[in-house]
Amino acid sequence: MNILFFLTPKCDVAFVEENDTLRNALEKMEYHRYSAIPVLSRDGRFVGTLTEGDLLFEIKNQLQLDLREAERVRVKDIAMKNHYDPVDVSSSMEGLVKLALTQNFVPVVDDLEHFIGIVRRRELMNYLYQHQSFSEPEEPARILRQRTQISALYSDRRSTRRYAVAD
């Protein structure tokens, strides 16, 4: 399977450019209800991922919670704590799934490192769920039956212990 099967193209993904302001980033993330958003350079290269936490720490630590100052801060000047690793269009599905385990989305870049879209973890999970058989293997079912039979034997047992009292 090719990772492009899961790709949400750049034209359908909200992103910010590194020269956008902190306020632009906040408003775009709020509008799209994103908790993380890709950051691109002016020429379209993937720079990193900006998260809500990155923005909150920047506002708290640098702006003393003054949103008017957010107009002066550029996205490129905000420290991004969580780096979302991108995959190349020719990457394997194993590499994609490995990254998706720890990232909400996986950025996809071409051979020149230009951002071409994202793969959402939700899309991968839906695909795997639809193509996975969830019937129980025969061996665990057999073990469960044996345990049930053994516990039934013990639940029917009634015994009394007699203890000798020492003088």
VMD Tcl script that builds the backbone (N, CA, C; Angstrom):
set m [mol new atoms 501]
animate dup $m
set s [atomselect $m all]
$s set {name element resname resid chain x y z} {
  {N N MET 1 A 0.841 -1.170 0.000}
  {CA C MET 1 A 0.000 0.000 0.000}
  {C C MET 1 A 0.889 1.236 0.000}
  {N N ASN 2 A 0.490 2.241 -0.755}
  {CA C ASN 2 A 1.225 3.484 -0.886}
  {C C ASN 2 A 0.660 4.511 0.095}
  {N N ILE 3 A 1.532 5.301 0.719}
  {CA C ILE 3 A 1.056 6.278 1.700}
  {C C ILE 3 A 0.220 7.381 1.059}
  {N N LEU 4 A 0.364 7.575 -0.242}
  {CA C LEU 4 A -0.425 8.602 -0.916}
  {C C LEU 4 A -1.916 8.281 -0.887}
  {N N PHE 5 A -2.258 7.021 -0.649}
  {CA C PHE 5 A -3.651 6.610 -0.513}
  {C C PHE 5 A -4.322 7.350 0.650}
  {N N PHE 6 A -3.556 7.679 1.681}
  {CA C PHE 6 A -4.072 8.320 2.886}
  {C C PHE 6 A -3.856 9.830 2.903}
  {N N LEU 7 A -3.220 10.371 1.878}
  {CA C LEU 7 A -2.800 11.775 1.874}
  {C C LEU 7 A -3.982 12.742 1.804}
  {N N THR 8 A -3.969 13.723 2.687}
  {CA C THR 8 A -4.840 14.891 2.571}
  {C C THR 8 A -3.966 15.959 1.930}
  {N N PRO 9 A -4.286 16.388 0.715}
  {CA C PRO 9 A -3.381 17.288 -0.007}
  {C C PRO 9 A -3.270 18.663 0.648}
  {N N LYS 10 A -2.178 19.323 0.358}
  {CA C LYS 10 A -1.869 20.633 0.919}
  {C C LYS 10 A -3.028 21.613 0.748}
  {N N CYS 11 A -3.708 21.558 -0.378}
  {CA C CYS 11 A -4.806 22.497 -0.630}
  {C C CYS 11 A -5.969 22.298 0.336}
  {N N ASP 12 A -6.051 21.148 0.992}
  {CA C ASP 12 A -7.120 20.869 1.942}
  {C C ASP 12 A -6.657 20.939 3.395}
  {N N VAL 13 A -5.411 21.403 3.616}
  {CA C VAL 13 A -4.830 21.449 4.954}
  {C C VAL 13 A -4.570 22.902 5.331}
  {N N ALA 14 A -5.018 23.290 6.518}
  {CA C ALA 14 A -4.689 24.618 7.034}
  {C C ALA 14 A -3.255 24.574 7.541}
  {N N PHE 15 A -2.488 25.592 7.238}
  {CA C PHE 15 A -1.109 25.687 7.703}
  {C C PHE 15 A -0.785 27.146 7.925}
  {N N VAL 16 A 0.316 27.405 8.611}
  {CA C VAL 16 A 0.802 28.770 8.779}
  {C C VAL 16 A 2.196 28.856 8.179}
  {N N GLU 17 A 2.554 30.047 7.757}
  {CA C GLU 17 A 3.910 30.280 7.282}
  {C C GLU 17 A 4.719 30.832 8.430}
  {N N GLU 18 A 6.018 30.625 8.384}
  {CA C GLU 18 A 6.864 31.028 9.495}
  {C C GLU 18 A 6.888 32.538 9.697}
  {N N ASN 19 A 6.510 33.326 8.706}
  {CA C ASN 19 A 6.467 34.779 8.856}
  {C C ASN 19 A 5.096 35.285 9.283}
  {N N ASP 20 A 4.113 34.395 9.462}
  {CA C ASP 20 A 2.817 34.797 9.993}
  {C C ASP 20 A 2.991 35.227 11.450}
  {N N THR 21 A 2.029 35.983 11.951}
  {CA C THR 21 A 2.108 36.407 13.347}
  {C C THR 21 A 1.509 35.346 14.252}
  {N N LEU 22 A 1.842 35.470 15.527}
  {CA C LEU 22 A 1.297 34.570 16.528}
  {C C LEU 22 A -0.230 34.681 16.531}
  {N N ARG 23 A -0.737 35.873 16.374}
  {CA C ARG 23 A -2.189 36.061 16.349}
  {C C ARG 23 A -2.817 35.342 15.157}
  {N N ASN 24 A -2.179 35.414 13.969}
  {CA C ASN 24 A -2.686 34.690 12.807}
  {C C ASN 24 A -2.750 33.188 13.094}
  {N N ALA 25 A -1.694 32.682 13.715}
  {CA C ALA 25 A -1.647 31.252 14.026}
  {C C ALA 25 A -2.763 30.871 14.995}
  {N N LEU 26 A -2.958 31.693 16.031}
  {CA C LEU 26 A -4.030 31.427 16.997}
  {C C LEU 26 A -5.396 31.407 16.321}
  {N N GLU 27 A -5.636 32.407 15.490}
  {CA C GLU 27 A -6.940 32.501 14.841}
  {C C GLU 27 A -7.184 31.358 13.862}
  {N N LYS 28 A -6.140 30.969 13.130}
  {CA C LYS 28 A -6.306 29.871 12.174}
  {C C LYS 28 A -6.546 28.551 12.903}
  {N N MET 29 A -5.806 28.322 13.996}
  {CA C MET 29 A -5.991 27.092 14.757}
  {C C MET 29 A -7.376 27.058 15.404}
  {N N GLU 30 A -7.837 28.199 15.889}
  {CA C GLU 30 A -9.166 28.256 16.493}
  {C C GLU 30 A -10.249 28.011 15.444}
  {N N TYR 31 A -10.124 28.643 14.291}
  {CA C TYR 31 A -11.122 28.500 13.240}
  {C C TYR 31 A -11.247 27.046 12.776}
  {N N HIS 32 A -10.119 26.380 12.590}
  {CA C HIS 32 A -10.119 25.000 12.087}
  {C C HIS 32 A -10.206 23.968 13.214}
  {N N ARG 33 A -10.196 24.442 14.473}
  {CA C ARG 33 A -10.274 23.563 15.650}
  {C C ARG 33 A -9.095 22.593 15.686}
  {N N TYR 34 A -7.895 23.096 15.337}
  {CA C TYR 34 A -6.671 22.292 15.359}
  {C C TYR 34 A -5.956 22.481 16.688}
  {N N SER 35 A -5.335 21.422 17.156}
  {CA C SER 35 A -4.470 21.539 18.324}
  {C C SER 35 A -3.004 21.609 17.894}
  {N N ALA 36 A -2.740 21.320 16.642}
  {CA C ALA 36 A -1.394 21.424 16.074}
  {C C ALA 36 A -1.542 21.765 14.590}
  {N N ILE 37 A -0.585 22.525 14.061}
  {CA C ILE 37 A -0.696 22.977 12.681}
  {C C ILE 37 A 0.690 22.984 12.041}
  {N N PRO 38 A 0.797 22.558 10.782}
  {CA C PRO 38 A 2.099 22.577 10.106}
  {C C PRO 38 A 2.585 24.015 9.878}
  {N N VAL 39 A 3.902 24.194 9.970}
  {CA C VAL 39 A 4.533 25.479 9.694}
  {C C VAL 39 A 5.383 25.307 8.442}
  {N N LEU 40 A 5.174 26.198 7.460}
  {CA C LEU 40 A 5.901 26.131 6.199}
  {C C LEU 40 A 6.746 27.384 6.013}
  {N N SER 41 A 7.835 27.228 5.261}
  {CA C SER 41 A 8.627 28.391 4.879}
  {C C SER 41 A 7.933 29.083 3.715}
  {N N ARG 42 A 8.436 30.235 3.337}
  {CA C ARG 42 A 7.823 30.989 2.231}
  {C C ARG 42 A 7.845 30.190 0.935}
  {N N ASP 43 A 8.873 29.350 0.740}
  {CA C ASP 43 A 8.958 28.560 -0.486}
  {C C ASP 43 A 8.266 27.202 -0.385}
  {N N GLY 44 A 7.521 26.974 0.702}
  {CA C GLY 44 A 6.707 25.766 0.819}
  {C C GLY 44 A 7.364 24.586 1.491}
  {N N ARG 45 A 8.541 24.766 2.055}
  {CA C ARG 45 A 9.204 23.659 2.765}
  {C C ARG 45 A 8.599 23.493 4.160}
  {N N PHE 46 A 8.550 22.252 4.617}
  {CA C PHE 46 A 8.035 21.956 5.956}
  {C C PHE 46 A 9.085 22.370 6.977}
  {N N VAL 47 A 8.699 23.248 7.904}
  {CA C VAL 47 A 9.622 23.760 8.914}
  {C C VAL 47 A 9.420 23.045 10.244}
  {N N GLY 48 A 8.175 22.784 10.594}
  {CA C GLY 48 A 7.876 22.143 11.867}
  {C C GLY 48 A 6.392 22.146 12.129}
  {N N THR 49 A 6.049 21.858 13.367}
  {CA C THR 49 A 4.657 21.807 13.767}
  {C C THR 49 A 4.469 22.683 14.992}
  {N N LEU 50 A 3.512 23.573 14.924}
  {CA C LEU 50 A 3.199 24.473 16.019}
  {C C LEU 50 A 2.007 23.901 16.773}
  {N N THR 51 A 2.127 23.790 18.091}
  {CA C THR 51 A 1.047 23.235 18.898}
  {C C THR 51 A 0.438 24.316 19.782}
  {N N GLU 52 A -0.720 24.009 20.347}
  {CA C GLU 52 A -1.358 24.931 21.285}
  {C C GLU 52 A -0.429 25.240 22.447}
  {N N GLY 53 A 0.260 24.228 22.912}
  {CA C GLY 53 A 1.190 24.419 24.028}
  {C C GLY 53 A 2.295 25.399 23.681}
  {N N ASP 54 A 2.840 25.298 22.466}
  {CA C ASP 54 A 3.873 26.239 22.034}
  {C C ASP 54 A 3.359 27.671 22.105}
  {N N LEU 55 A 2.136 27.868 21.624}
  {CA C LEU 55 A 1.548 29.211 21.626}
  {C C LEU 55 A 1.284 29.701 23.043}
  {N N LEU 56 A 0.733 28.848 23.882}
  {CA C LEU 56 A 0.440 29.244 25.260}
  {C C LEU 56 A 1.706 29.625 26.023}
  {N N PHE 57 A 2.770 28.837 25.865}
  {CA C PHE 57 A 4.015 29.157 26.560}
  {C C PHE 57 A 4.620 30.456 26.047}
  {N N GLU 58 A 4.515 30.693 24.753}
  {CA C GLU 58 A 5.025 31.946 24.187}
  {C C GLU 58 A 4.245 33.132 24.739}
  {N N ILE 59 A 2.930 33.022 24.777}
  {CA C ILE 59 A 2.105 34.115 25.307}
  {C C ILE 59 A 2.411 34.349 26.785}
  {N N LYS 60 A 2.489 33.277 27.538}
  {CA C LYS 60 A 2.736 33.396 28.981}
  {C C LYS 60 A 4.129 33.934 29.273}
  {N N ASN 61 A 5.144 33.364 28.660}
  {CA C ASN 61 A 6.522 33.689 29.012}
  {C C ASN 61 A 7.061 34.947 28.354}
  {N N GLN 62 A 6.663 35.225 27.139}
  {CA C GLN 62 A 7.243 36.348 26.411}
  {C C GLN 62 A 6.338 37.576 26.360}
  {N N LEU 63 A 5.042 37.365 26.387}
  {CA C LEU 63 A 4.118 38.480 26.184}
  {C C LEU 63 A 3.367 38.872 27.451}
  {N N GLN 64 A 3.632 38.198 28.549}
  {CA C GLN 64 A 2.943 38.470 29.802}
  {C C GLN 64 A 1.421 38.516 29.589}
  {N N LEU 65 A 0.908 37.579 28.786}
  {CA C LEU 65 A -0.507 37.406 28.498}
  {C C LEU 65 A -1.149 38.620 27.821}
  {N N ASP 66 A -0.354 39.402 27.089}
  {CA C ASP 66 A -0.865 40.574 26.371}
  {C C ASP 66 A -1.053 40.207 24.897}
  {N N LEU 67 A -2.304 40.026 24.472}
  {CA C LEU 67 A -2.562 39.608 23.099}
  {C C LEU 67 A -2.268 40.709 22.082}
  {N N ARG 68 A -2.237 41.960 22.521}
  {CA C ARG 68 A -1.881 43.034 21.579}
  {C C ARG 68 A -0.451 42.853 21.073}
  {N N GLU 69 A 0.384 42.328 21.937}
  {CA C GLU 69 A 1.774 42.089 21.547}
  {C C GLU 69 A 1.898 40.917 20.574}
  {N N ALA 70 A 0.851 40.081 20.485}
  {CA C ALA 70 A 0.885 38.920 19.595}
  {C C ALA 70 A 1.018 39.325 18.134}
  {N N GLU 71 A 0.684 40.567 17.816}
  {CA C GLU 71 A 0.834 41.059 16.443}
  {C C GLU 71 A 2.291 41.214 16.053}
  {N N ARG 72 A 3.165 41.322 17.035}
  {CA C ARG 72 A 4.586 41.576 16.756}
  {C C ARG 72 A 5.431 40.302 16.714}
  {N N VAL 73 A 4.881 39.205 17.208}
  {CA C VAL 73 A 5.649 37.955 17.284}
  {C C VAL 73 A 5.414 37.134 16.022}
  {N N ARG 74 A 6.480 36.692 15.393}
  {CA C ARG 74 A 6.407 35.848 14.199}
  {C C ARG 74 A 6.457 34.385 14.617}
  {N N VAL 75 A 5.791 33.547 13.845}
  {CA C VAL 75 A 5.758 32.107 14.125}
  {C C VAL 75 A 7.170 31.537 14.178}
  {N N LYS 76 A 8.063 32.011 13.314}
  {CA C LYS 76 A 9.434 31.477 13.292}
  {C C LYS 76 A 10.187 31.747 14.590}
  {N N ASP 77 A 9.715 32.719 15.388}
  {CA C ASP 77 A 10.377 33.047 16.643}
  {C C ASP 77 A 9.824 32.267 17.834}
  {N N ILE 78 A 8.821 31.449 17.600}
  {CA C ILE 78 A 8.219 30.652 18.672}
  {C C ILE 78 A 8.919 29.301 18.744}
  {N N ALA 79 A 9.344 28.935 19.936}
  {CA C ALA 79 A 9.999 27.631 20.122}
  {C C ALA 79 A 8.964 26.525 19.975}
  {N N MET 80 A 9.226 25.584 19.072}
  {CA C MET 80 A 8.321 24.451 18.869}
  {C C MET 80 A 8.881 23.253 19.626}
  {N N LYS 81 A 8.164 22.851 20.663}
  {CA C LYS 81 A 8.647 21.768 21.533}
  {C C LYS 81 A 8.453 20.384 20.922}
  {N N ASN 82 A 7.302 20.165 20.291}
  {CA C ASN 82 A 6.994 18.858 19.712}
  {C C ASN 82 A 7.281 18.882 18.228}
  {N N HIS 83 A 8.331 18.220 17.834}
  {CA C HIS 83 A 8.654 18.174 16.410}
  {C C HIS 83 A 7.944 16.977 15.786}
  {N N TYR 84 A 7.083 17.250 14.817}
  {CA C TYR 84 A 6.401 16.189 14.096}
  {C C TYR 84 A 7.288 15.827 12.903}
  {N N ASP 85 A 7.822 14.633 12.913}
  {CA C ASP 85 A 8.685 14.200 11.819}
  {C C ASP 85 A 7.862 13.970 10.564}
  {N N PRO 86 A 8.340 14.497 9.420}
  {CA C PRO 86 A 7.633 14.242 8.158}
  {C C PRO 86 A 8.075 12.924 7.538}
  {N N VAL 87 A 7.305 12.436 6.587}
  {CA C VAL 87 A 7.703 11.283 5.784}
  {C C VAL 87 A 7.824 11.733 4.338}
  {N N ASP 88 A 8.646 11.033 3.608}
  {CA C ASP 88 A 8.807 11.261 2.182}
  {C C ASP 88 A 7.702 10.497 1.452}
  {N N VAL 89 A 7.342 10.944 0.261}
  {CA C VAL 89 A 6.272 10.271 -0.488}
  {C C VAL 89 A 6.595 8.807 -0.766}
  {N N SER 90 A 7.867 8.455 -0.767}
  {CA C SER 90 A 8.246 7.070 -1.052}
  {C C SER 90 A 8.475 6.250 0.220}
  {N N SER 91 A 8.127 6.785 1.377}
  {CA C SER 91 A 8.320 6.075 2.642}
  {C C SER 91 A 7.430 4.839 2.714}
  {N N SER 92 A 7.818 3.935 3.587}
  {CA C SER 92 A 7.048 2.701 3.759}
  {C C SER 92 A 5.857 2.934 4.684}
  {N N MET 93 A 4.891 2.046 4.594}
  {CA C MET 93 A 3.731 2.111 5.477}
  {C C MET 93 A 4.149 1.897 6.929}
  {N N GLU 94 A 5.158 1.050 7.149}
  {CA C GLU 94 A 5.623 0.800 8.512}
  {C C GLU 94 A 6.137 2.084 9.147}
  {N N GLY 95 A 6.909 2.862 8.373}
  {CA C GLY 95 A 7.421 4.132 8.875}
  {C C GLY 95 A 6.301 5.120 9.162}
  {N N LEU 96 A 5.295 5.132 8.303}
  {CA C LEU 96 A 4.150 6.022 8.480}
  {C C LEU 96 A 3.385 5.664 9.751}
  {N N VAL 97 A 3.097 4.387 9.940}
  {CA C VAL 97 A 2.337 3.948 11.113}
  {C C VAL 97 A 3.130 4.210 12.384}
  {N N LYS 98 A 4.435 3.996 12.339}
  {CA C LYS 98 A 5.282 4.241 13.514}
  {C C LYS 98 A 5.193 5.702 13.949}
  {N N LEU 99 A 5.245 6.622 12.999}
  {CA C LEU 99 A 5.131 8.040 13.339}
  {C C LEU 99 A 3.723 8.394 13.798}
  {N N ALA 100 A 2.725 7.797 13.188}
  {CA C ALA 100 A 1.336 8.101 13.526}
  {C C ALA 100 A 0.986 7.665 14.951}
  {N N LEU 101 A 1.753 6.756 15.518}
  {CA C LEU 101 A 1.502 6.335 16.889}
  {C C LEU 101 A 1.723 7.473 17.877}
  {N N THR 102 A 2.621 8.400 17.550}
  {CA C THR 102 A 2.973 9.473 18.477}
  {C C THR 102 A 2.593 10.860 17.986}
  {N N GLN 103 A 2.022 10.965 16.777}
  {CA C GLN 103 A 1.673 12.252 16.206}
  {C C GLN 103 A 0.223 12.237 15.753}
  {N N ASN 104 A -0.482 13.361 15.907}
  {CA C ASN 104 A -1.866 13.452 15.440}
  {C C ASN 104 A -1.944 13.327 13.927}
  {N N PHE 105 A -0.941 13.853 13.270}
  {CA C PHE 105 A -0.855 13.773 11.816}
  {C C PHE 105 A 0.613 13.643 11.440}
  {N N VAL 106 A 0.850 13.131 10.252}
  {CA C VAL 106 A 2.213 12.985 9.761}
  {C C VAL 106 A 2.352 13.855 8.520}
  {N N PRO 107 A 3.230 14.877 8.562}
  {CA C PRO 107 A 3.452 15.697 7.375}
  {C C PRO 107 A 4.129 14.871 6.276}
  {N N VAL 108 A 3.755 15.129 5.029}
  {CA C VAL 108 A 4.339 14.428 3.887}
  {C C VAL 108 A 5.046 15.461 3.020}
  {N N VAL 109 A 6.304 15.164 2.674}
  {CA C VAL 109 A 7.101 16.063 1.846}
  {C C VAL 109 A 7.558 15.339 0.586}
  {N N ASP 110 A 7.885 16.123 -0.447}
  {CA C ASP 110 A 8.406 15.521 -1.671}
  {C C ASP 110 A 9.934 15.436 -1.593}
  {N N ASP 111 A 10.575 15.092 -2.694}
  {CA C ASP 111 A 12.024 14.910 -2.709}
  {C C ASP 111 A 12.798 16.193 -2.411}
  {N N LEU 112 A 12.180 17.346 -2.636}
  {CA C LEU 112 A 12.827 18.628 -2.374}
  {C C LEU 112 A 12.430 19.197 -1.015}
  {N N GLU 113 A 11.810 18.359 -0.180}
  {CA C GLU 113 A 11.360 18.735 1.158}
  {C C GLU 113 A 10.207 19.735 1.140}
  {N N HIS 114 A 9.496 19.858 0.016}
  {CA C HIS 114 A 8.321 20.720 -0.047}
  {C C HIS 114 A 7.129 19.974 0.541}
  {N N PHE 115 A 6.374 20.671 1.339}
  {CA C PHE 115 A 5.189 20.115 1.987}
  {C C PHE 115 A 4.114 19.844 0.939}
  {N N ILE 116 A 3.592 18.617 0.919}
  {CA C ILE 116 A 2.539 18.306 -0.053}
  {C C ILE 116 A 1.230 17.886 0.611}
  {N N GLY 117 A 1.240 17.714 1.934}
  {CA C GLY 117 A 0.015 17.353 2.628}
  {C C GLY 117 A 0.300 16.626 3.926}
  {N N ILE 118 A -0.752 16.053 4.494}
  {CA C ILE 118 A -0.624 15.307 5.751}
  {C C ILE 118 A -1.377 13.991 5.648}
  {N N VAL 119 A -0.994 13.075 6.515}
  {CA C VAL 119 A -1.761 11.848 6.725}
  {C C VAL 119 A -2.252 11.926 8.162}
  {N N ARG 120 A -3.557 11.910 8.326}
  {CA C ARG 120 A -4.146 11.975 9.660}
  {C C ARG 120 A -4.152 10.592 10.291}
  {N N ARG 121 A -3.840 10.564 11.570}
  {CA C ARG 121 A -3.844 9.298 12.309}
  {C C ARG 121 A -5.222 8.653 12.239}
  {N N ARG 122 A -6.273 9.452 12.288}
  {CA C ARG 122 A -7.645 8.945 12.233}
  {C C ARG 122 A -7.897 8.161 10.950}
  {N N GLU 123 A -7.387 8.645 9.814}
  {CA C GLU 123 A -7.577 7.955 8.538}
  {C C GLU 123 A -6.912 6.581 8.559}
  {N N LEU 124 A -5.702 6.519 9.113}
  {CA C LEU 124 A -5.010 5.226 9.223}
  {C C LEU 124 A -5.794 4.268 10.117}
  {N N MET 125 A -6.258 4.761 11.252}
  {CA C MET 125 A -6.991 3.900 12.183}
  {C C MET 125 A -8.282 3.393 11.559}
  {N N ASN 126 A -8.995 4.260 10.853}
  {CA C ASN 126 A -10.226 3.825 10.183}
  {C C ASN 126 A -9.940 2.740 9.162}
  {N N TYR 127 A -8.895 2.908 8.379}
  {CA C TYR 127 A -8.542 1.915 7.370}
  {C C TYR 127 A -8.186 0.582 8.030}
  {N N LEU 128 A -7.344 0.640 9.052}
  {CA C LEU 128 A -6.929 -0.590 9.726}
  {C C LEU 128 A -8.116 -1.272 10.395}
  {N N TYR 129 A -9.022 -0.495 10.968}
  {CA C TYR 129 A -10.203 -1.061 11.612}
  {C C TYR 129 A -11.095 -1.770 10.594}
  {N N GLN 130 A -11.290 -1.149 9.441}
  {CA C GLN 130 A -12.158 -1.734 8.419}
  {C C GLN 130 A -11.561 -2.978 7.777}
  {N N HIS 131 A -10.238 -3.095 7.799}
  {CA C HIS 131 A -9.583 -4.220 7.124}
  {C C HIS 131 A -9.001 -5.240 8.100}
  {N N GLN 132 A -9.388 -5.146 9.362}
  {CA C GLN 132 A -8.871 -6.060 10.365}
  {C C GLN 132 A -9.973 -7.008 10.806}
  {N N SER 133 A -9.621 -8.268 10.971}
  {CA C SER 133 A -10.567 -9.240 11.495}
  {C C SER 133 A -10.431 -9.262 13.011}
  {N N PHE 134 A -11.535 -9.105 13.710}
  {CA C PHE 134 A -11.497 -9.068 15.156}
  {C C PHE 134 A -12.040 -10.343 15.792}
  {N N SER 135 A -12.144 -11.421 15.013}
  {CA C SER 135 A -12.599 -12.675 15.605}
  {C C SER 135 A -11.499 -13.214 16.511}
  {N N GLU 136 A -11.924 -13.821 17.616}
  {CA C GLU 136 A -10.952 -14.315 18.585}
  {C C GLU 136 A -10.225 -15.531 18.038}
  {N N PRO 137 A -8.928 -15.592 18.259}
  {CA C PRO 137 A -8.181 -16.788 17.858}
  {C C PRO 137 A -8.680 -17.995 18.645}
  {N N GLU 138 A -8.502 -19.146 18.065}
  {CA C GLU 138 A -9.040 -20.361 18.668}
  {C C GLU 138 A -8.356 -20.704 19.984}
  {N N GLU 139 A -7.057 -20.487 20.086}
  {CA C GLU 139 A -6.314 -20.876 21.280}
  {C C GLU 139 A -6.786 -20.122 22.524}
  {N N PRO 140 A -6.888 -18.809 22.537}
  {CA C PRO 140 A -7.389 -18.130 23.743}
  {C C PRO 140 A -8.819 -18.537 24.104}
  {N N ALA 141 A -9.645 -18.816 23.115}
  {CA C ALA 141 A -11.017 -19.245 23.401}
  {C C ALA 141 A -11.009 -20.599 24.117}
  {N N ARG 142 A -10.115 -21.490 23.687}
  {CA C ARG 142 A -10.003 -22.805 24.326}
  {C C ARG 142 A -9.532 -22.652 25.772}
  {N N ILE 143 A -8.559 -21.785 26.004}
  {CA C ILE 143 A -8.047 -21.553 27.359}
  {C C ILE 143 A -9.150 -20.977 28.243}
  {N N LEU 144 A -9.933 -20.075 27.714}
  {CA C LEU 144 A -11.022 -19.477 28.472}
  {C C LEU 144 A -12.056 -20.541 28.868}
  {N N ARG 145 A -12.369 -21.458 27.945}
  {CA C ARG 145 A -13.319 -22.541 28.269}
  {C C ARG 145 A -12.768 -23.413 29.386}
  {N N GLN 146 A -11.464 -23.732 29.328}
  {CA C GLN 146 A -10.861 -24.565 30.365}
  {C C GLN 146 A -10.911 -23.865 31.721}
  {N N ARG 147 A -10.607 -22.597 31.747}
  {CA C ARG 147 A -10.639 -21.845 33.001}
  {C C ARG 147 A -12.053 -21.816 33.574}
  {N N THR 148 A -13.039 -21.672 32.728}
  {CA C THR 148 A -14.430 -21.647 33.169}
  {C C THR 148 A -14.814 -22.997 33.778}
  {N N GLN 149 A -14.389 -24.091 33.138}
  {CA C GLN 149 A -14.695 -25.418 33.654}
  {C C GLN 149 A -14.003 -25.654 34.993}
  {N N ILE 150 A -12.768 -25.220 35.119}
  {CA C ILE 150 A -12.024 -25.412 36.377}
  {C C ILE 150 A -12.667 -24.594 37.494}
  {N N SER 151 A -13.017 -23.330 37.206}
  {CA C SER 151 A -13.629 -22.504 38.257}
  {C C SER 151 A -14.988 -23.077 38.665}
  {N N ALA 152 A -15.704 -23.718 37.745}
  {CA C ALA 152 A -16.989 -24.339 38.094}
  {C C ALA 152 A -16.756 -25.499 39.051}
  {N N LEU 153 A -15.685 -26.274 38.848}
  {CA C LEU 153 A -15.375 -27.376 39.760}
  {C C LEU 153 A -15.097 -26.861 41.162}
  {N N TYR 154 A -14.330 -25.793 41.272}
  {CA C TYR 154 A -13.992 -25.253 42.592}
  {C C TYR 154 A -15.190 -24.591 43.266}
  {N N SER 155 A -16.075 -23.989 42.492}
  {CA C SER 155 A -17.216 -23.310 43.109}
  {C C SER 155 A -18.212 -24.311 43.694}
  {N N ASP 156 A -18.239 -25.561 43.177}
  {CA C ASP 156 A -19.146 -26.582 43.705}
  {C C ASP 156 A -18.562 -27.287 44.926}
  {N N ARG 157 A -17.315 -27.137 45.178}
  {CA C ARG 157 A -16.647 -27.849 46.264}
  {C C ARG 157 A -16.985 -27.208 47.600}
  {N N ARG 158 A -17.325 -28.072 48.561}
  {CA C ARG 158 A -17.596 -27.604 49.914}
  {C C ARG 158 A -16.756 -28.467 50.851}
  {N N SER 159 A -15.842 -27.843 51.496}
  {CA C SER 159 A -15.018 -28.612 52.435}
  {C C SER 159 A -14.840 -27.820 53.715}
  {N N THR 160 A -14.613 -28.567 54.795}
  {CA C THR 160 A -14.421 -27.955 56.101}
  {C C THR 160 A -13.087 -28.428 56.628}
  {N N ARG 161 A -12.316 -27.517 57.067}
  {CA C ARG 161 A -11.035 -27.880 57.663}
  {C C ARG 161 A -11.184 -28.009 59.157}
  {N N ARG 162 A -10.506 -28.987 59.701}
  {CA C ARG 162 A -10.534 -29.193 61.138}
  {C C ARG 162 A -9.140 -28.968 61.668}
  {N N TYR 163 A -9.065 -28.155 62.669}
  {CA C TYR 163 A -7.772 -27.829 63.243}
  {C C TYR 163 A -7.710 -28.379 64.672}
  {N N ALA 164 A -6.577 -28.928 65.013}
  {CA C ALA 164 A -6.380 -29.428 66.362}
  {C C ALA 164 A -5.918 -28.267 67.220}
  {N N VAL 165 A -6.472 -28.207 68.420}
  {CA C VAL 165 A -6.094 -27.127 69.333}
  {C C VAL 165 A -4.989 -27.657 70.242}
  {N N ALA 166 A -3.905 -26.944 70.299}
  {CA C ALA 166 A -2.768 -27.355 71.151}
  {C C ALA 166 A -3.032 -26.925 72.590}
  {N N ASP 167 A -2.650 -27.826 73.533}
  {CA C ASP 167 A -2.861 -27.502 74.962}
  {C C ASP 167 A -1.863 -26.559 75.473}
}
mol reanalyze $m
mol bondsrecalc $m
mol representation Tube
mol addrep $m
